[in-house]
Amino acid sequence: MFKTRLLSGIVLVILALLFIITGGDVLLASTLVISMIGLFEFHRALSLQATPLAYVAYAVTLAYYADLRFHFLPAQILLGIVFMVLLLFIFVFTYPKYKIQQVAETYFGVFYVAVMLSYIYQTREYTMGTYLVWLIFLCSWGCDTCAYCVGRLFGKHKMAPVLSPKKSVEGAIGGVAGAFLLTFIYCLVFRTNMQLSINRIVILSAIASVGSLISMVGDLAASAIKRNVELKDYGHLIPGHGGILDRFDSVIITAPIIYYLITFAVR
């Protein structure tokens, strides 16, 4: 299992490097594909797959990503309103086939998966986005790795004993500190390319620390959803890791946080 997990993890990192370094339409298309798969996993977990509600969600996701590329909407909130209206049409004219909870879950799913993940692409489109986009992964996957190592060595106090018994407070602290240190080293290495002062490096490292703290909430939220629907994994697409949502659970919530923190604190 460890060998399988390691190999698939290496493949994931290589693909991430390829898509993110290339950027542009390649990254946009790959993020769209990942979002669609993640959305399918989410619908399947909630028994919403192959329903009109799900089909509308896929169509709205396509429209949202198309607008990121071509900017044809006057405001993206318009798409959210149209999405709500379409879901209510289905809810009303097929009544009582679907419950209001299913309508709400469908609406939530598009924002939780597709919109949140799109901030990987949006961060990459920044000035210096080639470098800044990696903060998303340093404070999600990097934090996860550091938290795991520190937790295994020093973990004694459970952080969320009912939801995730293996996660510890010590591991969480190690994850936050690890994200800060990894980002600090990363920024030092690319300091010249990014034209960073020491002040900016510290700010970016602090942003990564905040992002890493929030990434743990994303991880636990994905676990909570799985517990609610009695699932172990969202899927089996990535050997040793599960589905897209199992591997990107922390990235989902971290991507928009990093995007806006950079917007307010750095630009």
VENHUZI-V351605 format. One record per residue. SS is DSSP state (a for helix, b for strand, c for the rest). D_LAST is the distance of its C-alpha to the last C-alpha in whole Angstrom. Layout:
# VENHUZI-V351605
ss->SS d_last->D_LAST
ss->SS d_last->D_LAST
This chain:
# VENHUZI-V351605
ss->c d_last->43
ss->a d_last->41
ss->a d_last->42
ss->a d_last->41
ss->a d_last->38
ss->a d_last->37
ss->a d_last->38
ss->a d_last->36
ss->a d_last->33
ss->a d_last->33
ss->a d_last->33
ss->a d_last->30
ss->a d_last->28
ss->a d_last->29
ss->a d_last->29
ss->a d_last->25
ss->a d_last->24
ss->a d_last->26
ss->a d_last->24
ss->a d_last->21
ss->a d_last->21
ss->a d_last->23
ss->c d_last->20
ss->a d_last->21
ss->a d_last->24
ss->a d_last->25
ss->a d_last->23
ss->a d_last->23
ss->a d_last->27
ss->a d_last->27
ss->a d_last->24
ss->a d_last->27
ss->a d_last->30
ss->a d_last->29
ss->a d_last->28
ss->a d_last->31
ss->a d_last->33
ss->a d_last->31
ss->a d_last->32
ss->a d_last->36
ss->a d_last->36
ss->a d_last->35
ss->a d_last->37
ss->a d_last->40
ss->a d_last->39
ss->c d_last->40
ss->c d_last->43
ss->c d_last->41
ss->c d_last->41
ss->c d_last->43
ss->c d_last->43
ss->a d_last->42
ss->a d_last->39
ss->a d_last->38
ss->a d_last->38
ss->a d_last->36
ss->a d_last->33
ss->a d_last->33
ss->a d_last->34
ss->a d_last->31
ss->a d_last->29
ss->a d_last->30
ss->a d_last->29
ss->a d_last->25
ss->a d_last->24
ss->a d_last->26
ss->a d_last->24
ss->a d_last->21
ss->a d_last->22
ss->a d_last->24
ss->c d_last->22
ss->c d_last->26
ss->c d_last->25
ss->c d_last->24
ss->c d_last->23
ss->c d_last->23
ss->a d_last->24
ss->a d_last->27
ss->a d_last->28
ss->a d_last->28
ss->a d_last->30
ss->a d_last->32
ss->a d_last->32
ss->a d_last->34
ss->a d_last->36
ss->a d_last->38
ss->a d_last->38
ss->a d_last->40
ss->a d_last->42
ss->a d_last->43
ss->a d_last->43
ss->a d_last->46
ss->a d_last->48
ss->c d_last->48
ss->c d_last->49
ss->c d_last->50
ss->c d_last->49
ss->c d_last->45
ss->c d_last->44
ss->a d_last->42
ss->a d_last->40
ss->a d_last->40
ss->a d_last->38
ss->a d_last->36
ss->a d_last->35
ss->a d_last->35
ss->a d_last->32
ss->a d_last->30
ss->a d_last->31
ss->a d_last->28
ss->a d_last->25
ss->a d_last->26
ss->a d_last->26
ss->a d_last->25
ss->a d_last->22
ss->a d_last->21
ss->a d_last->21
ss->a d_last->20
ss->a d_last->16
ss->a d_last->17
ss->a d_last->17
ss->a d_last->14
ss->a d_last->12
ss->a d_last->14
ss->c d_last->13
ss->c d_last->10
ss->c d_last->9
ss->c d_last->10
ss->a d_last->11
ss->a d_last->15
ss->a d_last->14
ss->a d_last->11
ss->c d_last->14
ss->a d_last->17
ss->a d_last->15
ss->a d_last->17
ss->a d_last->20
ss->a d_last->20
ss->c d_last->20
ss->c d_last->22
ss->a d_last->25
ss->a d_last->24
ss->a d_last->24
ss->a d_last->27
ss->a d_last->29
ss->a d_last->29
ss->a d_last->30
ss->a d_last->33
ss->a d_last->34
ss->a d_last->34
ss->a d_last->35
ss->a d_last->38
ss->a d_last->39
ss->a d_last->38
ss->c d_last->38
ss->c d_last->40
ss->c d_last->39
ss->b d_last->38
ss->b d_last->35
ss->b d_last->36
ss->c d_last->40
ss->c d_last->41
ss->c d_last->38
ss->b d_last->37
ss->b d_last->40
ss->b d_last->38
ss->b d_last->35
ss->b d_last->35
ss->a d_last->33
ss->a d_last->33
ss->a d_last->32
ss->a d_last->29
ss->a d_last->28
ss->a d_last->29
ss->a d_last->26
ss->a d_last->23
ss->a d_last->24
ss->a d_last->25
ss->a d_last->21
ss->a d_last->20
ss->a d_last->22
ss->a d_last->21
ss->a d_last->18
ss->a d_last->18
ss->a d_last->21
ss->a d_last->19
ss->a d_last->16
ss->a d_last->19
ss->a d_last->20
ss->c d_last->18
ss->a d_last->16
ss->a d_last->17
ss->a d_last->16
ss->a d_last->13
ss->c d_last->13
ss->c d_last->12
ss->c d_last->14
ss->a d_last->16
ss->a d_last->13
ss->a d_last->10
ss->a d_last->13
ss->a d_last->15
ss->a d_last->12
ss->a d_last->11
ss->a d_last->15
ss->a d_last->15
ss->a d_last->13
ss->a d_last->16
ss->a d_last->18
ss->a d_last->18
ss->a d_last->17
ss->a d_last->21
ss->a d_last->22
ss->a d_last->22
ss->a d_last->23
ss->a d_last->26
ss->a d_last->26
ss->a d_last->26
ss->a d_last->28
ss->a d_last->31
ss->a d_last->30
ss->a d_last->31
ss->a d_last->34
ss->a d_last->35
ss->a d_last->35
ss->a d_last->38
ss->a d_last->40
ss->a d_last->40
ss->c d_last->42
ss->c d_last->43
ss->c d_last->42
ss->c d_last->41
ss->c d_last->39
ss->c d_last->37
ss->c d_last->38
ss->c d_last->40
ss->c d_last->38
ss->b d_last->36
ss->c d_last->39
ss->c d_last->39
ss->c d_last->36
ss->b d_last->37
ss->c d_last->35
ss->a d_last->31
ss->a d_last->31
ss->a d_last->32
ss->a d_last->30
ss->c d_last->27
ss->a d_last->27
ss->a d_last->24
ss->a d_last->22
ss->a d_last->23
ss->a d_last->21
ss->a d_last->19
ss->a d_last->17
ss->a d_last->15
ss->a d_last->15
ss->a d_last->12
ss->a d_last->11
ss->a d_last->10
ss->a d_last->10
ss->a d_last->7
ss->a d_last->5
ss->a d_last->7
ss->a d_last->6
ss->c d_last->4
ss->c d_last->0
